[in-house]
C-alpha cells in the first residue's frame, strides 16, 4: 500500500543526525519493513514575515509553516497517486490536516508520528523560572488546548516512541495509539576498558544533560570517587566548566564517529543519567546498547526502549543512588561484566519484526 510521509525537511535532509533525525529514520524503516510504498513531502519553515517574527520572539505555537499553500500541493500528490494513508512526522505539522481533508477523498486516514509532546519539554523550561511570565503561561495553555484538539479531531491514530506518552495522549483525548520503540541493531565494539574510566556523550548545554552531570558529579565528589569521568559533546564552554569544577572530569570536546567508537571502547561504564521524563526518548542510549558496552541508566533514561534485561537500570531517579551504583560497578569488574552481558542479550533478543507486524495491523485497523 502507498503511504505519504510528511515531514519538516531538516528531519530528513541533514549533515549531522540528532535525536529527531534518528527517530524519523526509524519511523521510515518501520514502514518500509512493513512493505508500505513510502512517498515523501517535505516542508520548509514559513516565509511569512509575521509568522517569522512570532517564532523569533517566542509567540509561535504550532504555526511555523505555510500550511494552506502546502496543503494544495500535498492534496495533489495524494489524489494523483491514489494514496489512502498519510503519516505526519511530529505534532507541529498537525494544522495542515484540515486544509488537506477538504481536498482529498473522505477515506484518506491521518496518522501522527509523535516524537513526544512538545508541552512536556516546555513545562521543564518553565519550571526553571520561579515566576513564569504571562507569555509562558499563555503559550503552555495554548499548546495543551491545540494538542488535545489535534488528537481528538485531526488524527485517526497516534504512534508514539515511549510508553509514558501513551497515558499523556489519552489524557489529552487520543484514542487509537501504538507504541513503536527504538530499534536496536547489533554493532558490538571491541571493548577494552581502562580501569575506573567512565563516560558521558551528549549535548552538554541541553538543560536535562547539564543538570544531570552536575548532580551526579557532585554526588561522586561527596563519595570521593577515585576514577575518571570523560565528557564528549558540546558546548566547549559547558565542558570546560565541568572540567574546571571537578578534578575527576576530563572534557574531550566533540569527536568524529570513528574517534567516538575508539574512545567509548575504553570506558568501563557508559552513563545515561536522566532524572525526569522529557519528550521522546534518550537517543544516546540506543547507541551505547548497540555497541554492547556496560551502560548505567535510570527509569526515565530507558523511555522509548523495550528490552529483555534490566540489570543496567537504577531503580529510582536519585543522583546519589546513581553515583553509588557507579562506584560499586567500577570497583567490581564482575559487575561490569554482568551488565555487559545483559546489554548484549537485550540487543540480541530485540525482535523488530514483532513491532513491524503490530504496525501493519494497527494501520489496517484504521482504514
RAGI-V949599 format. One record per backbone hydrogen bond with DSSP energy under -1.0 kcal/mol. NH is the residue of the N-H (numbers start at 1). CO is the residue of the C=O. If there is no record, write none. Layout:
BEGIN
<<NH | CO> <NH | CO>>
END
This chain:
BEGIN
<<3 | 37> <4 | 85> <5 | 39> <6 | 87> <7 | 41> <9 | 43> <11 | 8> <12 | 9> <13 | 9> <22 | 18> <23 | 19> <24 | 20> <25 | 21> <26 | 22> <27 | 23> <28 | 24> <29 | 25> <30 | 26> <31 | 27> <32 | 28> <33 | 29> <34 | 30> <35 | 32> <36 | 31> <37 | 1> <38 | 36> <39 | 3> <41 | 5> <43 | 7> <46 | 64> <52 | 48> <53 | 49> <54 | 50> <55 | 51> <56 | 52> <57 | 53> <58 | 55> <59 | 54> <60 | 54> <67 | 65> <70 | 66> <71 | 67> <72 | 68> <74 | 70> <75 | 71> <76 | 72> <77 | 73> <78 | 74> <79 | 75> <80 | 76> <81 | 77> <83 | 78> <86 | 109> <87 | 4> <88 | 111> <89 | 6> <90 | 88> <90 | 113> <93 | 90> <94 | 91> <96 | 93> <97 | 94> <100 | 96> <101 | 97> <102 | 98> <103 | 100> <108 | 105> <109 | 84> <111 | 86> <112 | 157> <113 | 88> <114 | 159> <122 | 118> <123 | 119> <124 | 120> <125 | 121> <126 | 122> <127 | 123> <129 | 126> <137 | 133> <138 | 134> <139 | 135> <140 | 136> <141 | 137> <142 | 138> <143 | 139> <144 | 140> <145 | 141> <146 | 142> <147 | 143> <148 | 144> <149 | 145> <150 | 146> <151 | 147> <152 | 148> <153 | 149> <154 | 150> <155 | 150> <156 | 110> <157 | 110> <158 | 176> <159 | 112> <160 | 178> <166 | 163> <168 | 164> <169 | 165> <170 | 166> <171 | 167> <172 | 168> <173 | 170> <174 | 169> <178 | 158> <180 | 160> <182 | 304> <187 | 290> <189 | 291> <191 | 189> <192 | 265> <194 | 266> <197 | 194> <198 | 228> <199 | 269> <200 | 230> <202 | 232> <204 | 234> <206 | 203> <210 | 206> <211 | 207> <212 | 208> <213 | 209> <214 | 210> <215 | 211> <216 | 212> <217 | 213> <218 | 214> <219 | 215> <220 | 216> <221 | 217> <222 | 218> <223 | 219> <224 | 221> <225 | 220> <228 | 196> <229 | 248> <230 | 198> <231 | 250> <232 | 200> <233 | 253> <239 | 235> <240 | 236> <241 | 237> <242 | 238> <243 | 239> <244 | 240> <245 | 241> <246 | 242> <249 | 246> <250 | 229> <252 | 231> <260 | 256> <261 | 257> <262 | 258> <263 | 259> <264 | 260> <265 | 261> <266 | 263> <267 | 264> <268 | 197> <270 | 294> <271 | 199> <272 | 296> <274 | 272> <278 | 276> <283 | 281> <285 | 282> <287 | 283> <288 | 284> <289 | 285> <290 | 286> <291 | 287> <292 | 289> <293 | 288> <296 | 270> <297 | 312> <302 | 298> <303 | 300> <305 | 302> <313 | 310> <314 | 297> <322 | 318> <323 | 319> <324 | 320> <325 | 321> <326 | 322> <327 | 323> <328 | 324> <329 | 325> <330 | 326> <331 | 327> <335 | 332> <336 | 332> <337 | 333> <338 | 334> <339 | 335> <340 | 336> <341 | 337> <342 | 338> <343 | 339> <344 | 340> <345 | 341> <346 | 342> <347 | 343> <348 | 344> <349 | 345> <356 | 352> <357 | 353> <358 | 354> <359 | 355> <360 | 356> <361 | 357> <362 | 358> <363 | 359> <364 | 360> <365 | 361> <366 | 363>>
END
